Amino acid sequence: MFSSIDLFSGGGGLSEGMKQAGFKINAAIEIDPIAAETFRLNHRGSKVIERDIKFVSSSEILKQAGLQPGQLDLLAGCPPCQGFSSLTTKYRRDDERNSLIKEVSRLVKDLSPKAVMIENVPGLIKKGGVFLSEFIDDLEEMGYFVNYDVLQVADYGVPQERRRFVLLAGLGFEIKIPKPTHSSIGENDLPKWRTVKDAFNGLGKPIPMNQTKTYGGPRSLNWHVTRNLSEINIERLKHVKPGGPRYDIPDALRPKCHQGKNSGFSNVYGRMSWDKPSPTITGGCTTLSKGRFGHPSEIRTISVREAARLQTFPDAFEFATEFVDHACQIIGNALPCEFARIMSDACYKELSKST
């Protein structure tokens, strides 16, 4: 079994995919305590360094991971670079998170992993081009063969439309970007994209958050829990068709900022469609005003567990919190597990050939 370390691990979505591909998750680094606890809960054999990565040395990482210098097979991570996201309304060049990829470069130099896997927002190529170019130059100077691309996760069996930058690098060997496993229209004899209906299949009716105490809390319900909607949002949702945008809502029922115009973000207050992948799942994935997160046919938003399924988390994956905002943030920040599995599998196969 190949060894691996997960940087900026969050709750462990990337590691879940790595584990499914056959990697041992030796250690992880995560600064957020709730995400770190969620990681521990789901990856019990892994050590978690709960600290700012800028102050974590390679020697400490190796010690916690139980590895000697030169033994690490895969170094993986999703450095948070919100300044490069298309959802960022104003690019802040002084956002400290934007330069965290430099910490990855530092650790690659110190740890000399046989393979490197990095995921990020597509904007890293343009908005973060300087950081990316420096990172690739560093890798190539160290002898890594680098491949990268922006991929649609729905092309890899995830029931969600979400574009992600992926970089795969091998020390002295190439790791090719995997080819799609699915297609939007089923071309090239590939299965069609998985849909919201596929993802929600088998789940019963969720429980509203204000009723969860009766059942022992949201964790006792495996987080198949919905937020409580206000009366005005219930009325708004009644007017929205499956797959429909907020434009379906009568003008008088719209928030004042949306009245009198059908322009701007159309996804907010919208519904998902049964026969299509979901829109991108974010930390606001159970809030009607933050995206097309209305259930396709019921008068509610999607549940937390439904959001997790759209991110391809296994139903057995637990979220170590009683607060819906925290659970949604962990889910929305994660790399979809199935997508992570396919990318990790590509690394595993090439590592097998090179050893």
C-alpha positions as CSV (number, residue, x, y, z in Angstrom):
1,M,0.0,0.0,0.0
2,F,1.4,3.4,-1.0
3,S,1.8,6.1,1.6
4,S,0.2,9.6,1.3
5,I,-0.1,12.9,3.1
6,D,-3.1,15.3,2.6
7,L,-2.3,19.0,2.9
8,F,-5.2,21.4,3.7
9,S,-7.3,18.3,4.2
10,G,-10.6,19.8,5.3
11,G,-13.0,17.1,6.5
12,G,-11.3,14.5,4.3
13,G,-13.1,14.3,1.0
14,L,-9.8,14.1,-1.0
15,S,-8.5,11.5,1.4
16,E,-11.7,9.5,1.1
17,G,-11.0,9.3,-2.7
18,M,-7.3,8.5,-2.1
19,K,-8.3,5.7,0.4
20,Q,-10.7,4.3,-2.1
21,A,-7.9,4.2,-4.7
22,G,-5.8,2.1,-2.3
23,F,-3.6,4.7,-0.6
24,K,-2.8,4.7,3.1
25,I,-3.5,8.2,4.5
26,N,-0.5,8.5,6.8
27,A,-1.1,12.1,7.9
28,A,-3.0,15.3,7.2
29,I,-2.7,19.0,8.0
30,E,-5.8,21.1,8.7
31,I,-6.1,24.4,10.6
32,D,-9.9,24.3,11.2
33,P,-10.7,22.3,14.3
34,I,-14.2,21.1,13.3
35,A,-12.9,19.9,9.9
36,A,-9.9,18.3,11.6
37,E,-12.2,16.4,14.0
38,T,-14.3,15.3,11.1
39,F,-11.2,14.0,9.4
40,R,-10.1,12.1,12.5
41,L,-13.6,10.6,12.8
42,N,-13.5,9.2,9.2
43,H,-9.8,8.4,8.9
44,R,-9.0,6.9,12.3
45,G,-5.6,5.5,11.4
46,S,-4.3,8.9,10.2
47,K,-2.4,11.5,12.2
48,V,-3.8,15.0,12.0
49,I,-1.6,18.1,12.5
50,E,-4.1,20.8,13.5
51,R,-2.1,23.9,12.8
52,D,-1.3,26.5,10.2
53,I,0.7,24.8,7.5
54,K,3.2,27.7,7.4
55,F,4.4,26.7,10.8
56,V,4.6,22.9,10.2
57,S,8.0,21.5,9.3
58,S,8.7,18.6,7.1
59,S,10.5,16.7,9.9
60,E,7.3,17.0,12.0
61,I,5.2,15.7,9.2
62,L,7.4,12.7,8.6
63,K,7.4,11.9,12.3
64,Q,3.6,12.1,12.5
65,A,3.3,10.1,9.3
66,G,5.7,7.4,10.5
67,L,7.9,7.8,7.4
68,Q,11.6,8.3,6.8
69,P,12.9,10.9,4.3
70,G,12.3,9.7,0.7
71,Q,9.6,7.2,1.7
72,L,6.5,9.3,0.9
73,D,4.7,8.1,-2.2
74,L,2.0,10.8,-2.7
75,L,1.8,14.4,-1.5
76,A,-1.7,15.7,-2.2
77,G,-3.7,18.8,-1.3
78,C,-6.2,21.5,-2.2
79,P,-4.6,24.8,-1.1
80,P,-7.4,27.3,-0.4
81,C,-7.1,30.1,-3.0
82,Q,-10.4,31.9,-2.7
83,G,-8.9,34.9,-4.4
84,F,-8.8,33.0,-7.7
85,S,-12.4,31.8,-7.6
86,S,-15.0,32.9,-10.1
87,L,-17.3,33.4,-7.1
88,T,-15.0,36.1,-5.7
89,T,-16.5,39.4,-6.5
90,K,-13.2,41.3,-6.2
91,Y,-9.8,39.8,-6.7
92,R,-7.7,40.6,-3.6
93,R,-4.0,40.3,-4.5
94,D,-3.1,40.6,-0.8
95,D,-5.2,37.6,0.3
96,E,-2.8,35.4,2.2
97,R,-4.5,32.3,1.1
98,N,-3.5,32.9,-2.5
99,S,0.1,32.2,-1.8
100,L,-0.4,28.9,0.1
101,I,0.6,27.0,-2.9
102,K,4.1,28.2,-2.1
103,E,3.9,26.1,1.1
104,V,3.2,23.1,-1.1
105,S,6.3,23.9,-3.1
106,R,8.3,24.1,0.2
107,L,7.1,20.7,1.3
108,V,7.7,19.0,-2.0
109,K,11.3,20.2,-1.8
110,D,11.7,18.9,1.7
111,L,9.7,15.6,1.4
112,S,10.6,14.6,-2.2
113,P,7.4,12.6,-2.7
114,K,7.3,10.3,-5.7
115,A,4.1,11.9,-6.9
116,V,2.2,15.1,-6.3
117,M,-1.5,15.8,-6.8
118,I,-2.9,19.3,-6.5
119,E,-6.6,20.4,-7.0
120,N,-7.8,24.0,-7.1
121,V,-10.3,26.4,-8.6
122,P,-9.9,26.9,-12.4
123,G,-9.0,30.6,-11.8
124,L,-5.6,29.5,-10.6
125,I,-4.5,29.3,-14.2
126,K,-5.3,33.0,-15.0
127,K,-5.8,34.9,-11.8
128,G,-3.2,32.9,-10.0
129,G,-0.9,32.4,-13.1
130,V,2.1,33.8,-11.4
131,F,1.8,31.4,-8.4
132,L,1.1,28.5,-10.7
133,S,4.0,29.2,-13.0
134,E,6.4,29.4,-10.1
135,F,5.1,26.2,-8.6
136,I,5.5,24.3,-11.9
137,D,9.0,25.7,-12.4
138,D,9.9,24.5,-8.9
139,L,8.5,21.0,-9.7
140,E,10.3,20.7,-13.0
141,E,13.6,21.9,-11.5
142,M,13.2,19.1,-9.0
143,G,12.8,16.5,-11.7
144,Y,9.0,16.2,-11.8
145,F,7.0,15.6,-15.0
146,V,4.0,17.9,-14.7
147,N,0.5,17.6,-16.3
148,Y,-2.5,19.8,-15.5
149,D,-5.9,20.6,-16.8
150,V,-9.3,22.1,-15.9
151,L,-11.8,19.2,-15.7
152,Q,-15.6,19.0,-15.3
153,V,-16.3,16.6,-12.4
154,A,-19.6,15.5,-14.0
155,D,-17.4,13.9,-16.7
156,Y,-16.0,11.6,-14.0
157,G,-19.2,10.2,-12.5
158,V,-20.0,13.0,-10.0
159,P,-23.7,14.1,-10.1
160,Q,-22.7,17.7,-10.1
161,E,-21.4,20.4,-12.5
162,R,-18.2,21.7,-11.0
163,R,-15.0,22.6,-12.8
164,R,-11.7,22.0,-11.1
165,F,-8.0,22.5,-11.8
166,V,-6.0,19.3,-11.4
167,L,-2.2,18.9,-11.5
168,L,-0.5,15.5,-11.4
169,A,3.3,15.2,-11.3
170,G,5.6,12.2,-11.0
171,L,9.3,12.3,-9.9
172,G,11.0,11.1,-13.1
173,F,7.8,9.7,-14.6
174,E,4.6,11.1,-16.1
175,I,1.1,10.8,-14.6
176,K,-1.4,11.5,-17.3
177,I,-4.7,13.3,-16.6
178,P,-7.4,10.5,-16.6
179,K,-9.9,10.5,-19.5
180,P,-13.6,11.1,-18.8
181,T,-15.7,8.2,-17.7
182,H,-19.0,9.9,-18.4
183,S,-20.5,12.3,-21.0
184,S,-23.2,14.9,-21.0
185,I,-25.0,13.3,-23.9
186,G,-23.5,9.8,-23.8
187,E,-21.1,10.3,-26.7
188,N,-18.1,7.9,-27.4
189,D,-20.2,5.1,-25.8
190,L,-19.7,6.6,-22.4
191,P,-22.5,6.6,-19.8
192,K,-24.4,9.9,-19.5
193,W,-23.8,12.3,-16.6
194,R,-25.2,11.1,-13.3
195,T,-28.2,13.1,-12.1
196,V,-29.7,14.5,-9.0
197,K,-32.2,11.7,-9.2
198,D,-29.4,9.1,-9.2
199,A,-27.8,10.8,-6.2
200,F,-30.9,11.0,-4.1
201,N,-32.2,7.5,-4.8
202,G,-33.1,5.6,-1.7
203,L,-33.1,8.5,0.8
204,G,-36.3,8.9,2.7
205,K,-37.9,12.2,3.8
206,P,-35.6,14.5,5.8
207,I,-36.3,16.1,9.1
208,P,-36.4,19.9,9.5
209,M,-33.6,21.2,11.7
210,N,-36.0,22.5,14.4
211,Q,-37.3,18.9,14.9
212,T,-34.0,17.1,15.2
213,K,-33.8,17.3,19.1
214,T,-36.7,14.8,19.2
215,Y,-34.4,12.3,17.3
216,G,-31.2,13.0,19.3
217,G,-29.9,15.7,17.1
218,P,-28.8,16.0,13.4
219,R,-26.0,13.5,13.7
220,S,-28.4,10.8,14.9
221,L,-30.2,11.4,11.6
222,N,-27.0,11.0,9.6
223,W,-27.5,14.7,8.7
224,H,-30.5,13.9,6.5
225,V,-31.7,17.3,7.8
226,T,-33.0,20.5,6.2
227,R,-33.0,24.1,7.2
228,N,-36.3,25.6,8.3
229,L,-37.7,27.9,5.6
230,S,-39.3,31.2,6.3
231,E,-42.9,31.7,5.2
232,I,-41.8,34.0,2.4
233,N,-39.3,31.5,1.1
234,I,-41.9,28.8,1.2
235,E,-44.1,31.0,-1.0
236,R,-41.2,31.8,-3.4
237,L,-40.4,28.1,-3.8
238,K,-43.9,27.2,-4.7
239,H,-43.6,29.2,-7.9
240,V,-40.3,27.8,-9.0
241,K,-40.4,24.8,-11.5
242,P,-38.0,21.9,-11.3
243,G,-34.7,23.2,-12.7
244,G,-36.2,26.7,-12.7
245,P,-34.4,30.0,-11.8
246,R,-35.6,32.7,-9.5
247,Y,-37.2,34.4,-12.5
248,D,-40.1,32.0,-11.9
249,I,-41.0,33.9,-8.7
250,P,-43.6,36.7,-9.1
251,D,-42.0,40.1,-8.8
252,A,-43.9,41.0,-5.6
253,L,-42.5,38.0,-3.8
254,R,-38.9,38.5,-4.8
255,P,-36.4,40.2,-2.5
256,K,-36.3,43.9,-3.1
257,C,-32.8,43.7,-4.7
258,H,-34.2,41.3,-7.4
259,Q,-37.5,43.1,-8.1
260,G,-38.1,44.6,-11.5
261,K,-35.3,42.8,-13.3
262,N,-34.4,39.4,-14.7
263,S,-30.6,39.8,-14.7
264,G,-27.7,38.9,-12.4
265,F,-27.4,35.6,-10.6
266,S,-30.3,33.4,-11.7
267,N,-29.4,30.4,-9.5
268,V,-30.4,32.0,-6.2
269,Y,-33.8,30.8,-5.0
270,G,-33.9,28.3,-7.8
271,R,-34.6,24.5,-7.9
272,M,-32.4,21.6,-9.0
273,S,-33.6,19.4,-11.9
274,W,-34.2,15.7,-11.4
275,D,-32.7,14.7,-14.7
276,K,-29.5,16.8,-14.6
277,P,-26.4,17.0,-12.4
278,S,-26.7,19.6,-9.6
279,P,-25.1,23.0,-9.7
280,T,-21.8,23.4,-7.9
281,I,-22.2,22.5,-4.2
282,T,-20.9,25.3,-1.9
283,G,-20.8,26.0,1.8
284,G,-24.2,27.6,1.3
285,C,-25.7,24.4,-0.2
286,T,-28.8,24.2,2.0
287,T,-29.6,27.9,1.9
288,L,-32.2,29.0,-0.7
289,S,-30.7,32.5,-1.1
290,K,-27.2,31.2,-1.9
291,G,-27.8,29.1,-5.1
292,R,-30.0,26.7,-7.0
293,F,-30.4,24.6,-3.9
294,G,-34.1,24.1,-3.8
295,H,-35.2,20.5,-3.9
296,P,-36.4,19.5,-7.4
297,S,-40.1,18.9,-6.4
298,E,-40.6,19.3,-2.7
299,I,-41.1,22.7,-0.9
300,R,-37.7,22.6,0.8
301,T,-34.0,23.0,0.1
302,I,-31.9,19.9,-0.3
303,S,-30.8,18.2,3.0
304,V,-27.2,18.2,4.3
305,R,-26.9,14.4,3.5
306,E,-28.3,15.1,-0.1
307,A,-25.6,17.7,-0.5
308,A,-23.0,15.2,0.7
309,R,-24.3,12.6,-1.8
310,L,-23.9,15.2,-4.6
311,Q,-20.3,15.5,-3.5
312,T,-20.2,11.6,-3.6
313,F,-19.4,11.3,0.1
314,P,-20.4,7.7,1.3
315,D,-23.4,7.6,3.5
316,A,-21.2,6.3,6.3
317,F,-19.1,9.5,6.2
318,E,-19.8,11.4,9.4
319,F,-19.6,15.1,10.1
320,A,-18.3,16.0,13.6
321,T,-20.6,18.9,14.4
322,E,-24.2,19.6,15.6
323,F,-24.2,22.9,13.5
324,V,-25.6,22.9,10.0
325,D,-23.3,25.8,8.9
326,H,-20.3,23.8,9.9
327,A,-21.4,20.6,8.2
328,C,-22.3,22.5,4.9
329,Q,-18.9,24.3,4.9
330,I,-17.0,21.0,5.2
331,I,-19.1,19.5,2.4
332,G,-18.9,22.5,0.1
333,N,-15.2,22.9,0.5
334,A,-14.4,19.3,-0.3
335,L,-13.2,17.8,-3.6
336,P,-15.9,15.3,-4.7
337,C,-14.8,11.9,-3.4
338,E,-15.4,10.0,-6.6
339,F,-13.4,12.6,-8.6
340,A,-10.6,12.4,-6.1
341,R,-10.7,8.5,-6.4
342,I,-10.2,8.6,-10.2
343,M,-7.4,11.2,-10.0
344,S,-5.7,9.2,-7.1
345,D,-6.1,6.0,-9.1
346,A,-4.1,7.5,-11.9
347,C,-1.3,8.2,-9.4
348,Y,-1.5,4.8,-7.9
349,K,-1.2,3.0,-11.3
350,E,1.9,5.1,-12.3
351,L,3.5,4.6,-8.9
352,S,3.0,0.8,-9.3
353,K,4.8,0.9,-12.7
354,S,7.7,3.0,-11.4
355,T,8.6,1.0,-8.3
